[in-house]
Amino acid sequence: MTWTALDSAEQLSSIKQQPGYSIIFKHSTRCSISMMAKRRFELDWDQLPDSIPLYFLDLIKFREISNQIASEFKVHHESPQLLLIKDGECILDQSHGGISVEETLEMVQ
């Protein structure tokens, strides 16, 4: 699996309109906790269906997109943060040590 960089408002609009599931991972490149959460997620991400697109947001470089995500998906900003999107709605919001492929899979299956 690979990340798709989320670096434009147009991509965010596309994710909201996309049928099915998508995952957005908001990551602070300056935070060791964020790095650990990302690594732990990547260790198990091969359990996710290949059909789920994975979007990676560097929230230091793209803070305005991070703010837009919080507003459009009605979630409180966290870092790190994983959002599971289904048919344009956030159905799971995980942050810090709570980011888990296992819990994400429970929502998908």
PyMOL CGO cylinders between C-alpha atoms (Angstrom):
from pymol import cmd
from pymol.cgo import CYLINDER

trace = [
    CYLINDER, 0.00, 0.00, 0.00, 1.11, 3.56, -0.55, 0.3, 1, 1, 1, 1, 1, 1,
    CYLINDER, 1.11, 3.56, -0.55, 0.12, 7.02, 0.58, 0.3, 1, 1, 1, 1, 1, 1,
    CYLINDER, 0.12, 7.02, 0.58, -1.34, 9.60, -1.76, 0.3, 1, 1, 1, 1, 1, 1,
    CYLINDER, -1.34, 9.60, -1.76, -0.24, 13.08, -0.75, 0.3, 1, 1, 1, 1, 1, 1,
    CYLINDER, -0.24, 13.08, -0.75, -3.18, 15.30, 0.17, 0.3, 1, 1, 1, 1, 1, 1,
    CYLINDER, -3.18, 15.30, 0.17, -2.06, 18.77, -0.80, 0.3, 1, 1, 1, 1, 1, 1,
    CYLINDER, -2.06, 18.77, -0.80, -5.02, 20.58, -2.35, 0.3, 1, 1, 1, 1, 1, 1,
    CYLINDER, -5.02, 20.58, -2.35, -8.57, 21.59, -1.51, 0.3, 1, 1, 1, 1, 1, 1,
    CYLINDER, -8.57, 21.59, -1.51, -9.67, 20.03, -4.81, 0.3, 1, 1, 1, 1, 1, 1,
    CYLINDER, -9.67, 20.03, -4.81, -8.49, 16.60, -3.61, 0.3, 1, 1, 1, 1, 1, 1,
    CYLINDER, -8.49, 16.60, -3.61, -10.48, 17.05, -0.42, 0.3, 1, 1, 1, 1, 1, 1,
    CYLINDER, -10.48, 17.05, -0.42, -13.62, 17.85, -2.43, 0.3, 1, 1, 1, 1, 1, 1,
    CYLINDER, -13.62, 17.85, -2.43, -12.99, 14.74, -4.52, 0.3, 1, 1, 1, 1, 1, 1,
    CYLINDER, -12.99, 14.74, -4.52, -12.66, 12.58, -1.39, 0.3, 1, 1, 1, 1, 1, 1,
    CYLINDER, -12.66, 12.58, -1.39, -15.98, 13.94, -0.08, 0.3, 1, 1, 1, 1, 1, 1,
    CYLINDER, -15.98, 13.94, -0.08, -17.71, 13.01, -3.35, 0.3, 1, 1, 1, 1, 1, 1,
    CYLINDER, -17.71, 13.01, -3.35, -16.09, 9.59, -3.71, 0.3, 1, 1, 1, 1, 1, 1,
    CYLINDER, -16.09, 9.59, -3.71, -18.32, 6.57, -3.03, 0.3, 1, 1, 1, 1, 1, 1,
    CYLINDER, -18.32, 6.57, -3.03, -17.04, 3.97, -0.60, 0.3, 1, 1, 1, 1, 1, 1,
    CYLINDER, -17.04, 3.97, -0.60, -14.22, 4.31, 1.90, 0.3, 1, 1, 1, 1, 1, 1,
    CYLINDER, -14.22, 4.31, 1.90, -11.16, 6.54, 2.09, 0.3, 1, 1, 1, 1, 1, 1,
    CYLINDER, -11.16, 6.54, 2.09, -8.63, 7.11, 4.86, 0.3, 1, 1, 1, 1, 1, 1,
    CYLINDER, -8.63, 7.11, 4.86, -7.02, 10.44, 5.69, 0.3, 1, 1, 1, 1, 1, 1,
    CYLINDER, -7.02, 10.44, 5.69, -3.97, 10.45, 7.96, 0.3, 1, 1, 1, 1, 1, 1,
    CYLINDER, -3.97, 10.45, 7.96, -3.05, 13.87, 9.33, 0.3, 1, 1, 1, 1, 1, 1,
    CYLINDER, -3.05, 13.87, 9.33, 0.60, 13.89, 10.33, 0.3, 1, 1, 1, 1, 1, 1,
    CYLINDER, 0.60, 13.89, 10.33, 2.86, 16.42, 12.00, 0.3, 1, 1, 1, 1, 1, 1,
    CYLINDER, 2.86, 16.42, 12.00, 6.37, 16.00, 10.65, 0.3, 1, 1, 1, 1, 1, 1,
    CYLINDER, 6.37, 16.00, 10.65, 7.70, 17.74, 13.81, 0.3, 1, 1, 1, 1, 1, 1,
    CYLINDER, 7.70, 17.74, 13.81, 6.11, 15.36, 16.32, 0.3, 1, 1, 1, 1, 1, 1,
    CYLINDER, 6.11, 15.36, 16.32, 7.64, 12.09, 17.51, 0.3, 1, 1, 1, 1, 1, 1,
    CYLINDER, 7.64, 12.09, 17.51, 4.23, 10.80, 18.67, 0.3, 1, 1, 1, 1, 1, 1,
    CYLINDER, 4.23, 10.80, 18.67, 2.89, 11.39, 15.17, 0.3, 1, 1, 1, 1, 1, 1,
    CYLINDER, 2.89, 11.39, 15.17, 5.85, 9.51, 13.67, 0.3, 1, 1, 1, 1, 1, 1,
    CYLINDER, 5.85, 9.51, 13.67, 5.26, 6.54, 15.99, 0.3, 1, 1, 1, 1, 1, 1,
    CYLINDER, 5.26, 6.54, 15.99, 1.52, 6.44, 15.22, 0.3, 1, 1, 1, 1, 1, 1,
    CYLINDER, 1.52, 6.44, 15.22, 2.23, 6.54, 11.49, 0.3, 1, 1, 1, 1, 1, 1,
    CYLINDER, 2.23, 6.54, 11.49, 4.81, 3.74, 11.71, 0.3, 1, 1, 1, 1, 1, 1,
    CYLINDER, 4.81, 3.74, 11.71, 2.49, 1.57, 13.81, 0.3, 1, 1, 1, 1, 1, 1,
    CYLINDER, 2.49, 1.57, 13.81, -0.34, 2.09, 11.32, 0.3, 1, 1, 1, 1, 1, 1,
    CYLINDER, -0.34, 2.09, 11.32, 1.93, 1.24, 8.38, 0.3, 1, 1, 1, 1, 1, 1,
    CYLINDER, 1.93, 1.24, 8.38, 3.04, -2.02, 10.05, 0.3, 1, 1, 1, 1, 1, 1,
    CYLINDER, 3.04, -2.02, 10.05, -0.52, -3.34, 9.83, 0.3, 1, 1, 1, 1, 1, 1,
    CYLINDER, -0.52, -3.34, 9.83, -1.98, -1.48, 6.85, 0.3, 1, 1, 1, 1, 1, 1,
    CYLINDER, -1.98, -1.48, 6.85, -1.60, -4.51, 4.58, 0.3, 1, 1, 1, 1, 1, 1,
    CYLINDER, -1.60, -4.51, 4.58, -4.68, -5.88, 6.40, 0.3, 1, 1, 1, 1, 1, 1,
    CYLINDER, -4.68, -5.88, 6.40, -6.80, -3.11, 4.86, 0.3, 1, 1, 1, 1, 1, 1,
    CYLINDER, -6.80, -3.11, 4.86, -8.61, -3.75, 1.59, 0.3, 1, 1, 1, 1, 1, 1,
    CYLINDER, -8.61, -3.75, 1.59, -6.56, -2.55, -1.38, 0.3, 1, 1, 1, 1, 1, 1,
    CYLINDER, -6.56, -2.55, -1.38, -9.63, -0.68, -2.61, 0.3, 1, 1, 1, 1, 1, 1,
    CYLINDER, -9.63, -0.68, -2.61, -9.38, 1.92, 0.19, 0.3, 1, 1, 1, 1, 1, 1,
    CYLINDER, -9.38, 1.92, 0.19, -7.36, 4.97, -0.89, 0.3, 1, 1, 1, 1, 1, 1,
    CYLINDER, -7.36, 4.97, -0.89, -4.93, 6.23, 1.74, 0.3, 1, 1, 1, 1, 1, 1,
    CYLINDER, -4.93, 6.23, 1.74, -4.35, 9.98, 1.88, 0.3, 1, 1, 1, 1, 1, 1,
    CYLINDER, -4.35, 9.98, 1.88, -1.47, 11.54, 3.81, 0.3, 1, 1, 1, 1, 1, 1,
    CYLINDER, -1.47, 11.54, 3.81, -1.62, 15.16, 4.94, 0.3, 1, 1, 1, 1, 1, 1,
    CYLINDER, -1.62, 15.16, 4.94, 1.53, 16.95, 6.12, 0.3, 1, 1, 1, 1, 1, 1,
    CYLINDER, 1.53, 16.95, 6.12, -0.34, 19.36, 8.35, 0.3, 1, 1, 1, 1, 1, 1,
    CYLINDER, -0.34, 19.36, 8.35, 2.70, 21.56, 8.91, 0.3, 1, 1, 1, 1, 1, 1,
    CYLINDER, 2.70, 21.56, 8.91, 2.89, 22.36, 5.19, 0.3, 1, 1, 1, 1, 1, 1,
    CYLINDER, 2.89, 22.36, 5.19, -0.87, 22.33, 4.59, 0.3, 1, 1, 1, 1, 1, 1,
    CYLINDER, -0.87, 22.33, 4.59, -2.42, 23.70, 7.76, 0.3, 1, 1, 1, 1, 1, 1,
    CYLINDER, -2.42, 23.70, 7.76, -5.29, 25.31, 5.83, 0.3, 1, 1, 1, 1, 1, 1,
    CYLINDER, -5.29, 25.31, 5.83, -6.29, 21.90, 4.44, 0.3, 1, 1, 1, 1, 1, 1,
    CYLINDER, -6.29, 21.90, 4.44, -6.11, 20.43, 7.94, 0.3, 1, 1, 1, 1, 1, 1,
    CYLINDER, -6.11, 20.43, 7.94, -8.48, 23.16, 9.14, 0.3, 1, 1, 1, 1, 1, 1,
    CYLINDER, -8.48, 23.16, 9.14, -10.78, 22.47, 6.19, 0.3, 1, 1, 1, 1, 1, 1,
    CYLINDER, -10.78, 22.47, 6.19, -10.83, 18.75, 7.08, 0.3, 1, 1, 1, 1, 1, 1,
    CYLINDER, -10.83, 18.75, 7.08, -11.89, 19.57, 10.65, 0.3, 1, 1, 1, 1, 1, 1,
    CYLINDER, -11.89, 19.57, 10.65, -14.63, 21.86, 9.38, 0.3, 1, 1, 1, 1, 1, 1,
    CYLINDER, -14.63, 21.86, 9.38, -15.99, 19.71, 6.55, 0.3, 1, 1, 1, 1, 1, 1,
    CYLINDER, -15.99, 19.71, 6.55, -15.93, 16.41, 8.43, 0.3, 1, 1, 1, 1, 1, 1,
    CYLINDER, -15.93, 16.41, 8.43, -17.02, 17.99, 11.74, 0.3, 1, 1, 1, 1, 1, 1,
    CYLINDER, -17.02, 17.99, 11.74, -14.11, 16.64, 13.78, 0.3, 1, 1, 1, 1, 1, 1,
    CYLINDER, -14.11, 16.64, 13.78, -11.89, 18.32, 16.33, 0.3, 1, 1, 1, 1, 1, 1,
    CYLINDER, -11.89, 18.32, 16.33, -8.36, 18.91, 14.98, 0.3, 1, 1, 1, 1, 1, 1,
    CYLINDER, -8.36, 18.91, 14.98, -5.84, 16.41, 16.35, 0.3, 1, 1, 1, 1, 1, 1,
    CYLINDER, -5.84, 16.41, 16.35, -2.32, 15.44, 15.40, 0.3, 1, 1, 1, 1, 1, 1,
    CYLINDER, -2.32, 15.44, 15.40, -1.76, 12.70, 14.55, 0.3, 1, 1, 1, 1, 1, 1,
    CYLINDER, -1.76, 12.70, 14.55, -5.26, 11.89, 13.40, 0.3, 1, 1, 1, 1, 1, 1,
    CYLINDER, -5.26, 11.89, 13.40, -6.84, 9.22, 11.22, 0.3, 1, 1, 1, 1, 1, 1,
    CYLINDER, -6.84, 9.22, 11.22, -10.25, 9.72, 9.64, 0.3, 1, 1, 1, 1, 1, 1,
    CYLINDER, -10.25, 9.72, 9.64, -12.18, 6.92, 7.98, 0.3, 1, 1, 1, 1, 1, 1,
    CYLINDER, -12.18, 6.92, 7.98, -14.49, 8.43, 5.39, 0.3, 1, 1, 1, 1, 1, 1,
    CYLINDER, -14.49, 8.43, 5.39, -17.47, 6.56, 3.94, 0.3, 1, 1, 1, 1, 1, 1,
    CYLINDER, -17.47, 6.56, 3.94, -19.52, 8.11, 1.14, 0.3, 1, 1, 1, 1, 1, 1,
    CYLINDER, -19.52, 8.11, 1.14, -18.32, 11.60, 2.08, 0.3, 1, 1, 1, 1, 1, 1,
    CYLINDER, -18.32, 11.60, 2.08, -18.93, 11.31, 5.84, 0.3, 1, 1, 1, 1, 1, 1,
    CYLINDER, -18.93, 11.31, 5.84, -16.41, 10.70, 8.61, 0.3, 1, 1, 1, 1, 1, 1,
    CYLINDER, -16.41, 10.70, 8.61, -17.47, 7.51, 10.38, 0.3, 1, 1, 1, 1, 1, 1,
    CYLINDER, -17.47, 7.51, 10.38, -14.33, 7.06, 12.51, 0.3, 1, 1, 1, 1, 1, 1,
    CYLINDER, -14.33, 7.06, 12.51, -11.96, 9.60, 14.03, 0.3, 1, 1, 1, 1, 1, 1,
    CYLINDER, -11.96, 9.60, 14.03, -8.86, 8.27, 15.80, 0.3, 1, 1, 1, 1, 1, 1,
    CYLINDER, -8.86, 8.27, 15.80, -5.95, 10.17, 17.28, 0.3, 1, 1, 1, 1, 1, 1,
    CYLINDER, -5.95, 10.17, 17.28, -2.60, 9.62, 18.97, 0.3, 1, 1, 1, 1, 1, 1,
    CYLINDER, -2.60, 9.62, 18.97, -2.28, 6.11, 20.49, 0.3, 1, 1, 1, 1, 1, 1,
    CYLINDER, -2.28, 6.11, 20.49, -5.85, 5.32, 19.47, 0.3, 1, 1, 1, 1, 1, 1,
    CYLINDER, -5.85, 5.32, 19.47, -4.93, 5.07, 15.78, 0.3, 1, 1, 1, 1, 1, 1,
    CYLINDER, -4.93, 5.07, 15.78, -5.48, 1.43, 14.91, 0.3, 1, 1, 1, 1, 1, 1,
    CYLINDER, -5.48, 1.43, 14.91, -5.85, -0.62, 11.74, 0.3, 1, 1, 1, 1, 1, 1,
    CYLINDER, -5.85, -0.62, 11.74, -7.84, -3.16, 13.78, 0.3, 1, 1, 1, 1, 1, 1,
    CYLINDER, -7.84, -3.16, 13.78, -10.51, -0.65, 14.84, 0.3, 1, 1, 1, 1, 1, 1,
    CYLINDER, -10.51, -0.65, 14.84, -10.59, 0.79, 11.32, 0.3, 1, 1, 1, 1, 1, 1,
    CYLINDER, -10.59, 0.79, 11.32, -11.24, -2.70, 9.93, 0.3, 1, 1, 1, 1, 1, 1,
    CYLINDER, -11.24, -2.70, 9.93, -14.12, -3.21, 12.35, 0.3, 1, 1, 1, 1, 1, 1,
    CYLINDER, -14.12, -3.21, 12.35, -15.84, -0.21, 10.76, 0.3, 1, 1, 1, 1, 1, 1,
    CYLINDER, -15.84, -0.21, 10.76, -15.15, -1.40, 7.20, 0.3, 1, 1, 1, 1, 1, 1,
    CYLINDER, -15.15, -1.40, 7.20, -16.37, -4.98, 7.55, 0.3, 1, 1, 1, 1, 1, 1,
]
cmd.load_cgo(trace, "trace")
